[in-house]
Amino acid sequence: MSSSRLADWLFGTEPKQRLRLVQCGTAMLLVLGSVLNMQYLVWAGLAPMEPTAWWTLVLIGGFVVFFITIRSGQNLRYAEPSLTVPQMVFAILCAAVGYALAGKGRGGAFPILMVVFMFSMYSLAPKTVLRTSFFAVAVFGVTMATMAYRKPTVYEPAVEWGHFIMIAIMVPAVAVLAGQLSRLRDRLRRQKKDIALALARIQELATRDELTGLINRRHMVELMEQERQRGVRSGQSFCLAVIDIDGFREINDKHGHAFADELLRRFANEALNVIRISDLLSRWDGKEFLLMLSNTRASLGRTSLERLRERMKAMTVEVPGDASGAGPLHLSFSAGVAEHRAGESVADTVQRAEHALINAKASGQNRVVVA
């Protein structure tokens, strides 16, 4: 089995779960270091063999259970899927028991306790880290007091007081530092998200028409060139249609810019409901729109435009402040359709569609003409 396959088997492939498993696996390596340290104390005659063996089994077994829980996906049922707090609480309790077993070698429990809190910076809120540090101080305080009472010759009360003062100062201090790192991490995450949103917004502004929300002219030129290149490879053709709203200038002069803009938006929304999902509509020039029909011949392109024209003809737009009693406005458009020819540039196809549009306008408007 290759190393990558082994890593996938151990940690999975889902990014968030994989990160949680890597963190849990790192904690298990630190646990192994604690176990080796305790075994050394047993070898040196400073810790009892049988209780230490049980302590080792509980410590290693507990983290194996955490690892299996995350690897199986059962952790996703909990509010904190990383299980960082349960792992920290378990490690603190085991460290306290190890402190009670280590005797004169108990000072080795302190560095591990500090490392436990460094893991909290990855996923815990600062308040949670601080509360956990108070829990650690309380647990070690009770352990030190108990051992000083039971074995005062080994756990001398004066020494235990010194150890407790050190724990009471250092553990919350480390927790505060871990919390600050956690806040920095969250701030960087928010900044990264804000930057991504800003870039998406800039991209949208660069490719979308602000009034209608349609593709703008510059981006449409790029998409048409991409469609042309795709057609060269596949042999498929496409059609371009230039659409012009009939009588738009008169509407603008009579009813104002605000109503004319609303008319353009209504046209864009209605058109998007009619055209195929594979077709692209853009704001081309003022009152003109350009529709690109992919994998379409001229006859089918004309049919699509006629269907759109009938839809627009049936649409009515209420005129605000209509005192003349003329009633709602019926929208119509003229369109010129051109099928792209092999070897032809996109600009030439657009030009032929524009000439067809001129013919449609000259023929009485509200019609579709194929180049």
Residue, then its C-alpha position, 0 to 999 in steps of 0.5 A: m500500500s502506497s503512503s498516500r493510500l495509507a494516509d487516506w485509509l487512516f485519515g479519510t479524504e474529507p478535508k475537515q475530518r482529515l484535519r480533525l484526525v491529524q490533530c487527534g493523531t498528533a495528540m496520540l503521539l504526545v500521549l505516547g511520549s507521556v507513556l514512555n516517560m511514565q515507563y521510564l519512571v517505573w524502570a527508575g523505581l519512582a512509579p508503581m508498575e501495575p497502576t501505571a500499566w492500567w493508566t497507560l491502557v486507559l490513556i491510550g485506549g481513550f485516545v484510540v476511541f476518540f480517533i475511531t469516533i472521528r474516523s467513523g463520522q460519529n463525531l458529526r452528531y455533536a455540536e463540536p465535531s472536533l471533540t477538542v474539549p472532551q479530549m482536553v478534559f480527558a488528557i487533563l484528568c489522565a495527567a492529574v492521575g499520572y502526577a499522582l502516580a509519578g511520585k518524585g518524577r511528577g514534574g514531567a506532567f507539567p510540560i504535557l499539560m501546557v501542550v494540551f492547551m496549545f491544541s485548543m487554539y485550532s478550534l476553541a473559542p477563547k472563553t472555552v479555553l479559559r474555562t478549561s484552564f480553570f478546570a485544569v487548575a482545580v483538578f491539579g489543585v485537588t490532586m496535589a492536596t490529596m497526595a500531600y495529605r496521603k503521602p506528605t513525605v513524597y508530596e511535601p506540602a510546601v513543594e505542592w504549594g509551589h507546584f500549585i502556584m506555578i500551575a495556577i499562574m502558568v496554565p491560565a496564562v498559556a490559555v490566554l495566549a492560546g485564546q489570542l492565537s485563536r482570535l487571530r486565526d478567526r480574524l484571518r479566516r474572516q478576512k480571507k472570507d471577506i477578500a473572497l467575497a470582494l473578489a467575487r463581487i469584483q468579478e461580477l461587476a467586471t462581467r455583469d451589467e449593473l442594470t439588468g444583471l445580464i452578462n455585459r458586452r465585454h464578457m460576452v465577446e469573450l464567451m462568443e470567442q470561446e464558443r467559436q473555438r469550441g465549434v472549431r473542435s466539435g464541428q457544431s454551429f451556433c447562432l447570434a441574435v441581436i435584439d432591439i426593443d421597439g419604440f424604446r426611445e419614444i418610451n424613454d422620452k415619454h415616461g422617463h428614464a426610471f420607467a425605461d430602466e424598469l422596462l429593460r429589467r423586465f425584458a431581461n427577466e422574462a427572456l431568461n425564463v424563456i431561453r434555454i439554460s445553455d443559451l446566453l443573453s447579454r446587454w449589448d448596447g443601450k436598448e439592444f441585447l445579444l443572445m447566443l444560442s449554442n449548438t443551434r442552426a439558423s432555423l431553430g434559432r429563428t424559432s427560439l426568437e419567435r417564441l421569445r417574441e410571442r412571450m414578450k408580446a403577451m407581456t403587459v407593463e403598467v405605466p405609472g401615473d397613466a392619466s391618459g387612460a391608454g392602459p398597460l404597455h405591450l412590449s415588442f422587439s425586433a431581432g436579427v439572427a445570424e448562424h456562425r459560419a466556419g472560418e468566420s470571425v465572431a465580429d463578422t457574425v455579429q455584423r450580419a445579425e445587426h444587418a438582419l436587425i436593420n432589415a427587421k426594423a425596416s420591415g415594420q418592426n416586431r419581427v425576426v429576420v435571419a441573415 
